[in-house]
Amino acid sequence: MNHVHFFPRGDFQGIGAPTSLLPWLKKTRDIRPDVALDFQGLVRSALIVKISGAKEIYGMSDARVGSGWFYDGIAKVDRSGHAVDRYLKLAECAGARIGERLRCSIPSGDPLQRFDAYPPFVLLHPFAQGERKSLSTAAIEEFCRLLAPTRVVVVGEARRGIDAPENCINLTNQTCLLQLIWLIRAARFVVSVDSGPMHIAAAVTANLLSIHTWTDPRRIGPYNPDAWIWKHGQLFRVGELATAKIRKRGRRFRRKDVAFVVELIRPLVPIDPMLA
């Protein structure tokens, strides 16, 4: 079996530091895979793949200028297409067989100690590293207020705190990835900004709303036709995006937008009689 190495999207921050660069380069040279796939498509990611000593390197046709010099094979992709479709084309170009249905093998996750999945709760993931993606503290608190008495569980990594009302369980900076997956599976509905956890949620449930500010949901939104999208004050099903009229330049999600979203969530997360 060939040794295949995937070089994913993401920032390679910190590798330029003189104290860490040389050991990192040595470790990368030791990988020496038979095949390497560059999903990021930047000159630096293509260079990293080359340093790995891969026998064959594959990239995509929409990679940055200069990246293609390092590739042995180039997958022809639609630059405006969804990222998952583009990545599948890359894998296919490297020899993978792509079936009609995409199956995502997501683990069941790890339950949290002293946390009960009942009564029903809404999972809110309001934080992201990208600029202007995260929800404001006022919007987070408004979600909790309008969904009361239903529990709202807030997760993610953040340096700021929130004034959690009685129905809010603040698990910010307190969950590992497997615990987050368990919470996603246990939640009746998931609201998330454009982020990695949003894509995990899209793989396991259609009860998901992905909030997009400046990002294009057609290209990097949830890969689930039954999930929901918020963009520039409008709500869409993912399956409707191909024909929907969406402003390319969106805006931030504001506190006043919360009520519109809660109208969508409330019928799907009935108030438990014990809390009413």
CORTAPE-V338160 format. One record per pair of residues at least 24 apart in sequence whose C-alpha atoms are under 10 Angstrom apart, sorted by sequence separation. I is the first residue (numbers start at 1). J is the second residue. D is the distance in Angstrom with one decimal. If there is no record, write none. Layout:
I/J/D, I/J/D
This chain:
27/51/9.9, 28/52/5.0, 29/53/6.0, 33/57/9.6, 39/63/8.8, 40/64/9.2, 41/65/9.1, 42/66/8.2, 43/67/4.6, 46/70/6.3, 47/71/10.0, 62/86/9.4, 134/158/9.6, 137/161/8.0, 138/162/8.6, 140/164/9.0, 141/165/7.5, 144/168/6.1, 156/180/8.6, 184/208/9.6, 198/222/7.0, 199/223/7.3, 202/226/9.1, 203/227/10.0, 211/235/9.4, 217/241/8.0, 218/242/7.5, 233/257/6.7, 26/51/9.1, 27/52/8.5, 28/53/8.3, 29/54/9.0, 38/63/9.2, 41/66/9.6, 42/67/6.1, 43/68/8.4, 46/71/7.8, 61/86/9.6, 122/147/8.6, 137/162/6.2, 138/163/9.3, 143/168/9.4, 144/169/9.5, 155/180/7.7, 195/220/9.4, 198/223/9.9, 199/224/9.1, 202/227/6.9, 210/235/9.7, 232/257/9.5, 233/258/9.9, 235/260/8.8, 5/31/8.3, 25/51/7.5, 26/52/9.0, 41/67/6.5, 42/68/9.4, 43/69/9.2, 60/86/7.8, 121/147/9.6, 136/162/9.7, 137/163/8.3, 194/220/8.2, 195/221/9.1, 196/222/10.0, 201/227/9.5, 202/228/9.7, 209/235/8.8, 210/236/10.0, 234/260/8.9, 235/261/8.1, 4/31/10.0, 5/32/8.8, 6/33/9.6, 25/52/8.4, 40/67/9.9, 41/68/8.6, 43/70/8.8, 60/87/8.3, 127/154/9.6, 141/168/8.7, 194/221/7.2, 195/222/9.6, 209/236/9.3, 230/257/9.6, 233/260/8.5, 234/261/9.4, 3/31/9.4, 4/32/9.4, 5/33/6.0, 59/87/9.4, 121/149/9.8, 122/150/7.5, 123/151/8.6, 124/152/6.8, 125/153/8.5, 126/154/7.6, 127/155/8.2, 128/156/8.1, 129/157/9.1, 140/168/9.9, 155/183/9.2, 193/221/10.0, 194/222/8.6, 209/237/9.0, 210/238/9.7, 218/246/9.7, 233/261/9.5, 3/32/8.4, 4/33/5.7, 5/34/8.0, 6/35/8.6, 7/36/7.2, 8/37/8.2, 9/38/8.2, 10/39/9.4, 11/40/9.3, 38/67/9.4, 60/89/8.3, 61/90/9.3, 121/150/6.1, 122/151/6.3, 123/152/5.9, 124/153/6.0, 125/154/6.0, 126/155/7.5, 127/156/6.0, 128/157/8.0, 129/158/9.2, 208/237/10.0, 209/238/9.7, 217/246/9.4, 235/264/9.0, 3/33/5.0, 4/34/5.9, 5/35/6.3, 6/36/5.8, 7/37/6.0, 8/38/6.7, 9/39/5.8, 10/40/7.2, 59/89/9.8, 60/90/6.2, 120/150/7.1, 121/151/4.7, 122/152/4.9, 123/153/4.9, 124/154/4.8, 125/155/5.2, 126/156/7.2, 127/157/6.6, 128/158/8.5, 153/183/8.8, 216/246/9.1, 230/260/10.0, 2/33/7.8, 3/34/5.1, 4/35/4.7, 5/36/4.8, 6/37/5.1, 7/38/5.1, 8/39/5.2, 9/40/4.4, 59/90/6.6, 60/91/9.9, 119/150/8.1, 120/151/6.9, 121/152/5.6, 122/153/6.2, 123/154/6.2, 124/155/6.3, 125/156/5.8, 126/157/9.2, 127/158/6.6, 206/237/9.9, 216/247/9.2, 217/248/9.8, 230/261/8.3, 2/34/5.8, 3/35/6.4, 4/36/5.7, 5/37/6.5, 6/38/6.6, 7/39/6.1, 8/40/6.0, 9/41/8.1, 12/44/8.8, 58/90/7.2, 59/91/9.3, 119/151/7.7, 120/152/9.1, 121/153/6.8, 122/154/8.6, 123/155/7.4, 124/156/8.6, 125/157/9.1, 126/158/9.3, 127/159/9.9, 206/238/9.9, 216/248/7.0, 1/34/9.5, 2/35/7.3, 3/36/8.6, 4/37/7.9, 5/38/9.0, 6/39/7.5, 7/40/7.3, 8/41/9.4, 9/42/9.3, 11/44/10.0, 12/45/8.4, 38/71/8.9, 58/91/8.6, 60/93/9.2, 118/151/9.5, 214/247/9.6, 215/248/8.2, 216/249/8.7, 7/41/9.6, 11/45/9.2, 37/71/9.2, 59/93/8.8, 153/187/8.8, 214/248/7.6, 215/249/8.2, 216/250/8.8, 10/45/9.4, 36/71/9.5, 58/93/7.6, 59/94/9.0, 152/187/9.5, 194/229/9.9, 213/248/9.7, 214/249/5.8, 215/250/7.8, 9/45/8.6, 12/48/9.7, 37/73/9.7, 58/94/6.5, 156/192/9.8, 193/229/9.9, 213/249/8.0, 214/250/5.0, 215/251/9.8, 228/264/9.5, 8/45/8.7, 35/72/10.0, 57/94/8.5, 152/189/9.9, 153/190/9.6, 154/191/9.7, 155/192/9.6, 190/227/10.0, 191/228/9.4, 192/229/10.0, 193/230/9.4, 213/250/5.2, 214/251/6.5, 7/45/7.4, 56/94/8.9, 152/190/9.8, 154/192/10.0, 191/229/9.8, 212/250/7.7, 213/251/5.2, 214/252/7.8, 7/46/8.8, 212/251/8.4, 213/252/5.1, 212/252/8.1, 213/253/6.7, 7/48/8.5, 156/197/8.7, 211/252/9.2, 212/253/8.1, 7/49/7.2, 155/197/9.8, 211/253/7.6, 6/49/9.0, 5/49/9.0, 39/83/9.5, 124/168/10.0, 127/172/9.4, 121/167/9.5, 122/168/9.7, 123/169/9.6, 124/170/9.8, 126/172/9.9, 5/52/9.3, 39/86/9.0, 40/87/9.7, 121/168/9.5, 125/172/9.0, 39/87/6.7, 121/169/9.7, 143/191/9.9, 5/54/8.4, 38/87/9.5, 4/54/8.8, 37/87/9.5, 3/54/9.3, 39/90/7.8, 3/55/10.0, 4/56/9.5, 5/57/9.7, 6/58/10.0, 38/90/8.6, 39/91/9.5, 209/261/8.5, 4/57/10.0, 37/90/7.5, 38/91/9.9, 37/91/7.6, 115/169/9.9, 125/180/9.9, 209/264/9.3, 37/93/9.7, 209/265/9.0, 37/94/7.7, 123/180/9.8, 135/192/9.3, 208/265/9.3, 36/94/8.7, 134/192/9.3, 135/193/7.6, 207/265/8.7, 35/94/7.8, 125/184/10.0, 134/193/6.6, 35/95/10.0, 123/183/7.4, 124/184/9.6, 133/193/6.5, 134/194/8.6, 193/253/9.5, 122/183/9.6, 123/184/6.9, 133/194/7.0, 134/195/9.6, 207/268/8.2, 112/174/10.0, 121/183/9.6, 122/184/9.2, 123/185/9.8, 133/195/8.8, 207/269/9.9, 112/175/8.3, 123/186/9.0, 124/187/9.6, 112/176/9.8, 122/186/9.3, 123/187/5.9, 128/192/9.2, 130/194/8.8, 110/175/9.9, 117/182/9.8, 121/186/8.3, 122/187/5.7, 123/188/7.8, 124/189/8.6, 125/190/7.7, 126/191/7.8, 127/192/8.0, 128/193/6.9, 129/194/9.7, 130/195/8.6, 110/176/8.9, 112/178/9.6, 113/179/9.9, 117/183/8.2, 120/186/8.4, 121/187/5.6, 122/188/5.8, 123/189/6.3, 124/190/6.0, 125/191/6.2, 126/192/5.7, 127/193/6.7, 128/194/7.2, 129/195/8.3, 109/176/9.7, 110/177/8.8, 111/178/8.3, 112/179/6.3, 120/187/6.9, 121/188/5.9, 122/189/5.0, 123/190/4.8, 124/191/4.9, 125/192/4.5, 126/193/5.6, 127/194/8.9, 128/195/6.1, 109/177/8.0, 110/178/5.3, 111/179/5.9, 112/180/9.1, 115/183/9.8, 117/185/9.8, 118/186/9.0, 119/187/10.0, 120/188/6.2, 121/189/7.4, 122/190/5.9, 123/191/6.2, 124/192/5.9, 125/193/6.5, 126/194/9.0, 127/195/8.2, 128/196/8.7, 109/178/4.4, 110/179/4.7, 111/180/8.9, 117/186/6.1, 118/187/9.5, 119/188/10.0, 120/189/9.1, 121/190/9.1, 122/191/7.6, 123/192/8.1, 124/193/8.8, 125/194/9.4, 126/195/9.3, 128/197/9.6, 108/178/7.8, 109/179/5.6, 110/180/8.0, 111/181/9.1, 112/182/8.2, 116/186/9.5, 117/187/7.5, 125/195/8.8, 191/261/9.2, 107/178/7.7, 108/179/9.2, 109/180/7.4, 110/181/7.5, 111/182/5.9, 112/183/8.4, 117/188/9.6, 106/178/9.7, 109/181/5.2, 110/182/5.6, 111/183/7.6, 125/197/7.7, 108/181/7.0, 109/182/4.4, 110/183/8.6, 125/198/8.1, 107/181/7.6, 108/182/6.2, 109/183/8.1, 191/265/9.2, 106/181/8.2, 107/182/8.5, 108/183/9.8, 109/184/9.1, 111/186/9.4, 190/265/9.2, 108/184/9.8, 109/185/8.3, 135/211/9.1, 189/265/7.2, 108/185/7.7, 134/211/9.3, 188/265/9.3, 189/266/9.6, 133/211/8.3, 134/212/9.7, 135/213/9.9, 133/212/7.3, 134/213/9.0, 189/268/7.5, 132/212/9.8, 133/213/6.1, 188/268/7.5, 189/269/7.1, 132/213/7.2, 133/214/7.7, 188/269/6.2, 131/213/9.7, 132/214/7.9, 133/215/8.7, 187/269/9.5, 188/270/9.4, 131/214/9.2, 130/214/9.9, 6/91/9.8, 122/207/10.0, 123/208/9.5, 124/209/9.8, 125/210/9.7, 126/211/9.0, 130/215/9.8, 4/94/9.7, 106/200/7.7, 106/201/9.7, 104/200/9.1, 108/204/9.9, 106/203/7.5, 107/204/9.9, 104/202/9.9, 105/203/8.6, 106/204/7.6, 104/203/6.3, 105/204/9.4, 103/203/8.4, 104/204/8.3, 102/203/9.8, 167/275/9.8, 147/258/9.8, 142/254/9.9, 143/255/8.5, 146/258/8.0, 147/259/9.2, 142/255/6.6, 145/258/10.0, 146/259/7.1, 139/253/7.9, 140/254/9.8, 141/255/8.8, 142/256/8.6, 143/257/9.7, 144/258/9.7, 139/254/6.3, 140/255/8.0, 142/257/9.6, 143/258/6.1, 147/262/6.9, 136/252/9.2, 138/254/8.4, 139/255/4.3, 142/258/6.7, 143/259/7.9, 146/262/7.1, 147/263/9.6, 150/266/9.3, 135/252/8.0, 136/253/8.1, 138/255/6.1, 139/256/7.9, 141/258/9.8, 142/259/8.4, 146/263/9.6, 133/251/9.7, 134/252/8.7, 135/253/6.6, 136/254/7.5, 137/255/8.9, 138/256/9.7, 139/257/8.2, 140/258/8.7, 143/261/8.9, 144/262/9.9, 147/265/8.8, 132/251/9.0, 133/252/7.4, 134/253/8.6, 135/254/7.7, 136/255/7.7, 139/258/6.8, 143/262/7.5, 147/266/7.5, 150/269/8.1, 132/252/6.9, 133/253/8.4, 135/255/8.8, 142/262/10.0, 146/266/9.7, 150/270/8.2, 151/271/9.4, 102/223/10.0, 132/253/9.2, 150/271/6.0, 151/272/9.9, 147/269/9.4, 149/271/7.2, 150/272/7.4, 148/271/8.6, 149/272/8.5, 147/271/9.0, 151/275/9.4, 149/274/9.9, 150/275/7.4, 149/275/6.2, 150/276/8.7, 148/275/9.1, 149/276/6.7, 148/276/9.2, 86/219/9.5, 82/216/9.5, 85/219/9.2, 82/217/8.4, 83/218/8.9, 84/219/8.5, 80/216/9.6, 82/218/6.0, 83/219/5.7, 84/220/8.1, 81/218/7.1, 82/219/3.9, 83/220/5.8, 84/221/9.7, 80/218/8.0, 81/219/5.6, 82/220/5.9, 83/221/8.7, 84/222/9.6, 85/223/9.4, 80/219/6.4, 81/220/8.8, 82/221/7.8, 84/223/7.4, 79/219/8.7, 80/220/10.0, 82/222/9.4, 83/223/9.0, 82/223/8.1, 122/265/8.7, 122/266/9.9, 122/269/7.7, 121/269/7.6, 120/269/7.2, 121/270/9.7, 120/270/8.2, 121/271/9.5, 120/271/8.1, 121/272/9.8, 119/271/9.0, 120/272/7.2, 119/272/6.7, 118/272/9.4, 119/273/9.6, 119/274/8.4, 119/275/8.4
